[in-house]
Amino acid sequence: MRASKASAGETKNLSAAKSASVGGVRTLGVREMRAGYDVLHKALEQGGEVLLTHHGKPFARVLPLESVAAPKRKVRSLAAFRATMPFQEIPSEVLIREDRDARD
């Protein structure tokens, strides 16, 4: 029968394991990640983003929240935008009719 929780010694050994780095992105195996949240948390703090692997094949990318959530830029109201637009003195239907007549 397999134990569902890792013993304290196993967790200590896995948390001391170093995650590999591929192209500046740190990779972390599923076993290391499952051993404890601390491993993933430390890897994110050190490297910024973590690539999770299972049997050596990547399956997920984890990014810290700060790099994903950029501050939103305030958008002006539509009324303020319309106030800056120049007023059209010739009606649209007249301009369209002139354009169509010029094509014939």
C-alpha positions in Angstrom: 0.0 0.0 0.0 1.3 3.4 -0.9 1.3 6.2 1.6 -0.6 9.3 0.5 1.5 11.8 2.4 5.3 12.2 2.2 7.2 11.8 5.4 8.9 14.8 6.9 12.3 13.5 5.8 11.1 13.0 2.2 9.6 16.5 2.1 12.9 18.0 3.4 14.9 16.1 0.8 12.6 17.2 -2.1 12.4 20.8 -0.9 16.2 20.9 -1.0 16.2 19.6 -4.6 17.2 22.1 -7.1 14.9 22.7 -10.1 16.6 22.7 -13.5 16.7 25.8 -15.7 15.9 25.7 -19.4 16.4 29.0 -21.3 16.0 31.1 -18.2 12.8 29.3 -17.2 12.9 27.1 -14.2 11.5 23.5 -14.6 10.0 21.6 -11.7 8.9 18.0 -11.7 5.5 16.9 -10.5 7.0 15.0 -7.5 8.8 18.1 -6.3 5.7 20.2 -6.7 3.5 17.7 -4.9 6.0 17.4 -2.0 5.0 20.8 -0.8 3.9 24.2 -1.8 7.1 25.7 -0.6 9.1 24.2 -3.5 6.9 25.9 -6.1 6.7 29.1 -4.1 10.5 29.4 -3.8 11.0 28.6 -7.5 8.5 31.3 -8.5 10.2 33.9 -6.2 13.6 33.1 -7.6 12.9 32.6 -11.3 9.7 34.4 -12.1 8.1 31.6 -14.0 8.1 27.8 -13.6 7.6 25.1 -16.2 6.0 22.0 -14.7 7.1 18.6 -16.1 5.8 15.1 -15.9 8.2 12.3 -17.0 10.5 15.0 -18.4 7.8 16.5 -20.7 6.4 20.0 -20.0 2.7 20.2 -19.4 2.1 23.5 -17.6 3.6 27.0 -17.2 3.1 28.8 -13.9 3.5 32.6 -13.7 3.5 34.8 -10.7 0.5 37.0 -10.4 2.4 40.3 -10.5 3.8 39.8 -14.0 0.4 38.8 -15.4 -1.8 41.4 -13.9 -0.6 44.7 -15.3 -2.2 47.8 -13.9 -5.2 48.9 -16.0 -5.1 52.1 -17.9 -7.9 54.5 -17.3 -10.1 55.0 -20.4 -11.8 58.3 -21.1 -15.6 58.3 -21.3 -17.2 58.1 -24.7 -18.8 61.5 -24.2 -15.4 63.1 -23.6 -14.1 61.5 -26.8 -17.0 62.7 -28.8 -16.5 66.2 -27.5 -13.0 66.3 -29.1 -14.3 65.2 -32.5 -14.9 67.9 -35.1 -18.6 68.4 -36.0 -19.5 67.3 -39.5 -21.3 70.0 -41.4 -22.3 68.1 -44.5 -24.7 65.2 -43.7 -23.4 61.7 -44.4 -26.1 60.8 -46.9 -25.0 63.8 -49.1 -21.3 62.6 -49.0 -22.3 59.0 -49.8 -24.5 60.1 -52.7 -21.7 62.3 -54.1 -19.2 59.4 -53.8 -21.6 57.0 -55.6 -22.3 59.5 -58.4 -18.6 60.0 -58.9 -18.0 56.3 -59.4 -20.5 56.0 -62.3 
